[in-house]
Amino acid sequence: MWEQVVFSFQTLFASSGSQTLVELALKFFPFVVLLEAPFFILVTAGMARYGLREVRPDRQRERYPRVSCLITCYSEGEDVRKTIESLAQQLYPGHIEIIAVIDGAIQNRPTLEAARNARALLHNTPRRQLLVLPKWQRGGRVSSLNAGLSIATGEIVMALDGDTSFDNDMVRNATRHFDDPGVVGVAGNLRVRNAKRSLVTRLQALEYLVSIAAGKTGLSEFNLVNNISGAFGVFRTAFIRNLGGWDAGTAEDLDMTTRIKQYFGRHPGLRIVFDPHAVGHTDAPDTWRVFFRQRLRWDGDMFYIFIRKFRFNLRPRLLGWRNFLFVVVNGLLMQLVMPFMIVGYTGMMLFTLPVGAVLGVLAFIYLAYLASLVFYFMLYLVAVSERPGDDAVYLAFLPLFPLFAFVNRVHCSFSVLQEIFTRSHLDSSMARSEEHTSELQSRLPIS
């Protein structure tokens, strides 16, 4: 068998010298040329453009708008204090209103008490205000966001998770983009706080660098940011209120991003920006079991949003041609169709080729992906990373990443199939929402 592995690999490697890269790719993995190669070129070009653009020193701004930080809390306990403290200690001369919304406050008394006791963290912090809003009935994240939005007084509103902490220059870096009247949303850069916990957290930390810090930086250069993370999103308050706030249903972050983009076709001056220097830190699942359970929800959410909810709204007239094509290629084909192509391609090889030949082909594909990944990551370190010394550690984990990505693709196909046949995401606990939220809030004490 090993002779077949070596022979297949040597044949592919030797043929690459007489064939163009396009011919080689079309012969062995055609979906790469059709889908992944254009996306790779787009993102790397955007990162290079970001790195080459003249970076001006932090200049004195004319105004620092009032900011409302909506912290959605459920069962964080004492961890919510980290989030509140990181916001209270921001190096931002403007006013920051911190609104901690405690969902299901009756069964989550520890989180409620931790938020209330966090007032001591705001001593000697001028222009900082903490409001604790208990929602006695469990209503879900959407309900919490809309409850906070109903009392927010800031010109800028941030949607933040209760277990996420932030660099002390986050607010300053995120809000500077709103000096441009066309910017309606800013996606923050998330890093994995517990990266050293296990191998799965290390790989997720690398995935966050590759897909968020690097990927969204490249996409932002062309106004193609694919999603404003639910754990760390920044918005122009008036625009979000005109949209009616967050909509009930699962994947409220992708839902909100898609709803914002539906104005891009009629108002081409609108923009969503990603800032790699507006940094938040969150904990990732530290076991494979919890990780796959999380991705089961995330991948199914994407099918729910694009196919079930917005299938009639994904039109060039609403999104604009640029974002329409991007959603079709990146959202529909790469995220929903390509996992099945990969599974089918691998299965076809297993049934039609000897095991040794299959391993040889997969080894060749693995090295091709690894080479492109090394180039991609090095470009990120040079052109984008705000802490390249820390990120360079992940060079040691790059050889594992193609395998990690392959497993994710296979699992994604299972997640999509589950959503197709069970329709579980519409009624998931993440999607619950209370009716008449504004009426309920009028009867809830704010402390």
C-alpha positions in Angstrom: 0.0 0.0 0.0 2.8 2.4 0.9 4.3 2.0 -2.6 1.0 3.2 -4.0 1.0 6.2 -1.7 4.5 7.2 -2.8 3.8 6.5 -6.4 0.5 8.6 -6.4 2.2 11.5 -4.6 5.2 11.4 -6.9 3.0 11.3 -10.0 1.0 14.2 -8.9 4.0 16.2 -7.9 5.8 15.5 -11.1 2.8 16.3 -13.2 2.6 19.7 -11.5 5.8 20.7 -13.3 4.3 20.2 -16.7 0.8 21.5 -16.0 -0.4 24.9 -15.0 -1.8 25.4 -11.6 -5.3 25.8 -13.0 -5.0 22.5 -14.9 -3.7 20.7 -11.9 -6.5 22.1 -9.7 -9.2 21.3 -12.2 -7.9 17.7 -12.5 -7.8 16.8 -8.8 -9.9 19.3 -6.9 -12.0 21.5 -9.3 -14.0 23.2 -6.6 -10.8 24.9 -5.4 -10.6 26.8 -8.7 -14.3 27.6 -8.8 -14.7 28.6 -5.2 -11.7 28.7 -2.8 -9.1 30.2 -5.1 -11.1 33.4 -6.0 -11.9 33.8 -2.3 -8.3 33.3 -1.3 -7.1 35.9 -3.9 -9.7 38.4 -2.7 -8.8 38.1 1.0 -5.0 38.2 0.4 -5.4 41.2 -1.9 -7.4 42.9 0.8 -4.9 42.2 3.5 -2.1 43.5 1.3 -4.1 46.6 0.6 -4.7 47.1 4.3 -1.0 46.7 5.1 0.2 49.0 2.3 -2.3 51.8 3.1 -0.7 54.6 4.9 -1.4 54.3 8.6 -1.9 57.7 10.3 -1.0 58.1 13.9 -4.0 58.4 16.3 -5.0 62.0 15.8 -7.2 64.1 18.1 -10.8 63.5 17.1 -13.3 66.3 17.0 -15.9 64.4 18.9 -16.3 61.3 21.0 -19.9 60.1 20.7 -21.8 58.6 23.7 -21.6 54.8 23.6 -24.1 52.3 25.1 -22.7 48.8 25.7 -25.5 46.2 25.8 -24.1 43.2 27.8 -26.3 40.1 27.3 -26.0 37.9 30.4 -27.5 34.6 31.3 -25.4 32.3 33.5 -21.9 34.0 33.5 -21.9 34.5 37.3 -18.8 36.4 38.5 -17.4 36.4 35.0 -19.6 39.3 34.1 -17.5 41.5 36.3 -14.6 41.0 33.9 -16.7 42.4 31.0 -17.9 45.3 33.1 -14.5 46.2 34.4 -12.9 46.0 30.9 -15.5 48.5 29.7 -15.2 50.8 32.7 -11.4 51.0 32.2 -11.6 52.0 28.6 -9.2 54.7 27.4 -12.0 56.7 25.9 -12.7 60.3 26.8 -16.4 60.1 25.9 -19.3 58.8 28.0 -19.8 55.0 28.2 -23.2 53.7 29.3 -22.9 50.0 30.4 -26.2 48.2 30.4 -26.1 44.6 31.8 -29.2 42.8 30.8 -29.7 39.7 33.0 -31.9 37.2 31.2 -33.9 34.9 33.4 -32.9 36.8 36.5 -35.0 34.6 38.8 -33.0 31.5 38.1 -29.7 33.5 37.6 -29.5 35.3 40.9 -25.7 34.9 41.0 -25.2 36.7 37.7 -27.6 39.4 38.8 -25.9 39.9 42.1 -22.4 39.9 40.4 -23.6 42.6 38.0 -25.0 44.8 40.8 -21.9 44.4 42.9 -19.8 45.5 40.0 -20.7 49.1 40.7 -17.6 49.3 42.9 -15.5 48.8 39.7 -16.7 52.2 38.4 -15.4 54.2 41.3 -13.0 56.9 40.1 -14.0 56.3 36.5 -15.6 59.5 35.2 -18.1 59.4 32.4 -19.0 55.8 33.1 -22.4 54.6 34.1 -23.7 51.1 34.9 -27.3 50.1 34.6 -28.4 46.6 35.6 -31.6 45.5 33.8 -33.1 42.2 35.2 -35.4 40.3 32.9 -37.2 38.0 35.2 -38.6 35.7 32.5 -36.1 33.8 30.3 -36.5 35.3 26.8 -33.3 34.7 24.9 -30.6 36.8 23.5 -32.8 38.7 21.0 -35.1 39.7 23.8 -32.2 40.9 25.9 -30.7 43.0 23.1 -34.0 44.7 22.3 -34.6 45.4 26.0 -31.2 47.1 26.3 -31.8 49.0 23.0 -35.1 50.4 24.4 -33.3 52.3 27.2 -29.9 53.0 25.5 -29.1 56.6 25.2 -25.8 56.4 23.2 -25.3 57.4 19.6 -23.3 54.2 19.2 -24.6 50.9 20.6 -22.5 47.8 21.2 -23.9 44.3 21.4 -21.6 42.3 23.7 -21.5 38.9 25.4 -21.4 38.7 29.2 -18.3 36.5 29.1 -16.2 38.6 26.8 -13.6 41.1 27.9 -11.9 43.8 25.8 -8.6 45.6 25.3 -8.7 49.0 26.9 -8.5 50.9 23.5 -11.4 48.9 22.0 -14.1 51.6 22.3 -11.7 54.3 20.9 -10.7 52.1 17.9 -14.3 50.9 17.1 -16.0 54.2 17.3 -13.6 56.2 15.2 -15.1 54.6 12.1 -18.4 56.3 12.7 -16.8 59.6 11.9 -17.7 58.4 8.3 -21.5 58.9 8.0 -21.7 56.0 5.7 -20.5 53.5 8.3 -23.5 51.8 10.0 -21.8 48.8 11.6 -18.3 47.8 12.8 -17.3 44.1 13.4 -14.9 43.6 16.3 -11.9 41.3 16.3 -12.4 38.3 18.6 -9.5 36.3 20.1 -9.7 33.1 22.1 -8.9 33.9 25.8 -8.4 30.3 26.9 -6.3 29.2 23.9 -3.7 27.4 26.1 -6.4 25.2 27.7 -6.3 22.3 25.2 -5.5 21.3 21.6 -9.0 22.1 20.5 -8.8 25.6 22.0 -5.4 26.2 20.3 -6.9 25.2 16.9 -9.9 27.4 17.5 -7.6 30.3 18.3 -5.8 29.8 15.1 -9.1 29.5 13.3 -10.2 32.9 14.7 -6.9 34.4 13.5 -7.4 33.0 10.0 -11.1 33.6 9.5 -11.8 36.6 11.6 -8.6 38.7 12.1 -7.2 38.0 8.7 -10.3 37.1 6.7 -12.5 40.0 7.7 -9.6 42.5 7.3 -9.3 41.5 3.7 -13.1 41.5 3.1 -13.5 44.9 4.8 -11.3 46.5 2.2 -14.0 45.7 -0.4 -17.0 46.3 1.9 -17.7 42.6 2.0 -17.7 41.8 5.7 -19.6 38.6 6.0 -20.9 38.9 9.5 -20.9 41.2 12.6 -20.3 38.8 15.5 -23.0 38.5 18.1 -20.4 38.6 20.8 -18.9 41.8 19.6 -20.8 44.1 17.3 -20.9 47.9 17.1 -23.8 49.8 15.4 -25.1 53.3 14.8 -28.1 53.3 17.2 -30.4 55.3 15.0 -29.9 52.9 12.1 -30.6 49.8 14.2 -33.8 51.4 15.7 -35.0 52.2 12.2 -34.6 48.5 11.4 -36.8 47.7 14.4 -34.0 46.3 16.5 -33.0 42.6 16.4 -35.4 40.1 14.9 -36.7 37.1 16.7 -35.1 33.8 15.6 -31.7 32.1 15.7 -28.4 33.5 14.5 -29.3 37.1 15.3 -25.9 38.3 14.3 -26.0 37.0 10.8 -29.6 38.0 10.6 -28.8 41.6 11.5 -25.9 41.7 9.1 -28.0 40.5 6.3 -30.8 42.9 7.1 -28.3 45.8 7.1 -26.9 44.7 3.7 -30.4 44.8 2.2 -30.0 48.6 2.2 -26.7 48.5 0.3 -28.2 48.2 -3.1 -30.3 51.3 -2.7 -27.8 53.2 -0.7 -24.3 52.3 -2.1 -22.5 54.7 0.3 -23.3 52.5 3.3 -20.5 50.4 4.8 -19.8 47.7 7.4 -16.2 47.9 8.6 -14.0 45.4 10.4 -11.3 46.7 12.7 -8.5 44.2 13.7 -7.4 46.6 16.4 -10.8 46.6 18.2 -10.1 43.5 20.2 -12.3 41.3 22.4 -11.4 38.1 24.2 -13.8 35.2 24.6 -13.6 31.6 25.8 -13.9 28.8 23.2 -15.1 25.3 23.9 -12.3 23.3 25.5 -13.5 19.8 24.6 -14.2 18.3 21.2 -17.7 17.3 22.3 -18.7 20.8 23.2 -16.9 22.2 20.1 -18.9 20.0 17.7 -22.1 20.8 19.5 -21.4 24.5 19.1 -20.7 24.1 15.3 -23.8 22.0 14.9 -25.8 25.1 15.8 -23.6 27.6 13.9 -23.6 25.7 10.6 -27.3 24.9 10.9 -27.9 28.6 11.6 -26.4 29.5 8.2 -28.8 27.3 6.3 -31.7 28.7 8.3 -30.8 32.3 7.6 -29.9 32.0 3.9 -32.3 29.3 2.8 -35.3 29.5 5.1 -35.5 33.1 6.1 -33.9 35.2 3.4 -34.0 33.1 0.2 -36.3 35.7 -1.5 -34.3 38.7 -0.2 -30.9 37.7 -1.6 -31.2 39.9 -4.7 -28.8 42.4 -6.4 -31.4 45.2 -6.1 -31.3 44.9 -2.3 -27.7 43.8 -1.6 -26.0 45.4 -4.5 -24.2 43.3 -7.1 -20.9 43.1 -5.1 -22.5 41.7 -1.9 -25.0 39.6 -3.9 -22.2 37.7 -5.7 -20.3 37.4 -2.4 -23.3 35.9 -0.6 -23.9 33.5 -3.4 -20.3 32.3 -3.6 -19.2 32.5 0.0 -22.5 32.1 1.9 -24.3 29.6 -0.3 -21.7 27.7 -2.4 -18.7 27.6 0.0 -20.5 27.3 3.3 -23.5 25.2 2.3 -22.7 23.3 -0.9 -18.9 22.8 -0.7 -19.0 20.6 2.4 -21.1 18.1 0.4 -18.7 18.4 -2.6 -15.8 17.6 -0.3 -17.5 14.6 1.2 -18.6 13.4 -2.2 -15.2 13.9 -3.7 -13.5 12.0 -0.9 -16.1 9.2 -1.0 -15.7 8.8 -4.8 -12.0 8.4 -4.4 -12.4 5.8 -1.7 -14.7 3.7 -3.9 -12.9 4.1 -7.2 -9.2 4.1 -6.3 -6.9 1.9 -4.3 -6.3 3.0 -0.7 -2.7 3.8 -1.4 -3.6 6.0 -4.3 -6.2 7.8 -2.2 -3.7 8.5 0.5 -1.2 9.8 -2.1 -3.8 12.2 -3.6 -4.9 13.4 -0.1 -1.2 14.0 0.8 -0.7 16.1 -2.2 -3.9 18.1 -1.6 -2.8 18.5 2.1 0.6 19.9 1.2 -1.0 22.3 -1.4 -3.4 23.6 1.2 -0.6 23.9 3.8 1.6 25.9 1.5 -1.2 28.4 0.7 -2.0 28.6 4.4 1.6 29.4 5.4 1.7 32.2 2.8 -1.7 33.5 4.0 -0.7 33.4 7.7 2.7 35.1 7.1 0.9 37.9 5.1 -1.4 38.3 8.1 1.5 38.5 10.6 3.3 41.2 8.4 0.3 43.3 7.2 -2.5 43.0 9.8 -1.6 41.5 13.2 -1.6 44.0 16.1 0.5 41.6 18.2 2.6 39.5 15.7 4.9 38.2 18.5 2.0 36.4 20.2 0.4 35.2 16.9 3.7 33.8 15.6 3.3 31.0 18.1 0.6 29.5 16.0 3.0 28.8 13.1 3.7 25.5 15.0 0.0 24.5 14.7 -0.4 25.3 11.0 0.4 21.7 9.9 -2.7 20.5 11.9 -5.0 23.2 10.5 -5.9 21.6 7.1 -7.0 18.4 9.0 -9.0 20.5 11.4 -10.6 22.4 8.5 -11.4 19.1 6.7 -13.1 17.7 9.8 -15.1 20.9 10.2 -16.3 20.6 6.6 -17.5 17.1 7.0 -19.2 18.0 10.3 -20.8 21.0 8.5 -22.5 18.7 6.0 -24.0 16.7 8.8 -25.2 20.0 10.5 -26.9 21.2 7.4 -28.6 17.9 6.8 -29.9 18.0 10.4 -31.4 21.4 9.8 -32.9 20.4 6.5 -34.8 17.4 8.0 -35.4 18.6 11.6 -35.8 22.4 11.2 -34.5 22.7 14.8 -32.9 26.1 14.6 -36.1 28.2 14.4 -37.2 26.9 17.8 -33.8 26.6 19.5 -33.2 28.1 22.9 -30.9 30.7 21.3 -33.9 32.0 19.3 -36.5 32.5 22.0 -38.0 35.9 22.2 -40.6 37.5 24.4 -43.6 39.3 22.8 -44.3 42.9 23.7 -40.7 43.5 25.0 -41.1 47.2 25.4 -44.3 46.8 27.4 -42.6 44.3 29.7 -39.6 46.5 30.3 -41.8 49.3 31.6 -42.6 47.1 34.6 -39.0 45.9 35.3 -36.9 47.8 37.8 -33.6 49.1 36.5 -30.8 49.2 39.1 
